[in-house]
Amino acid sequence: MPPPPRSLAVFPFVVVAAVLLLAVANPPPGAAAHGDGMACSAGTVGECVDDDGVVARRELGGGGYIGYGAMSAGNVPCSYRGASYYNCRPSGAANPYSRGCSAITQCRG
């Protein structure tokens, strides 16, 4: 029986190398990326990431504050309908409807 062609003899090594490459390139699900390329699956994000800037960007608000009125349950920041949350006054609507009546809008009247 003749020996197998060289391409068939190399095939198992190519398959093993491809599987190892995929295993190294894709960390397990739920693992956070570490600064040096290692996977970090235990602890918090702050413990896994050495860069303080990354953690600071993930914080809520960026140095602002949330008022007590916004934190109370069942309360909306601005009770005036259509008013902007940033300028809560009954002077005018934040986004007034200004289009005319046409066949597309199907307005009656």
Protein Blocks (a to p, Z undefined) as FASTA:
>chain_A
ZZddfklmmmmmmmmmmmmmmmmmmccehiacdfkopacfedcfklmpmblklmmmmpgh
ilpacdfklmpghiafblcghiafklccfkbcfbdcfbdcdfklopaZZ
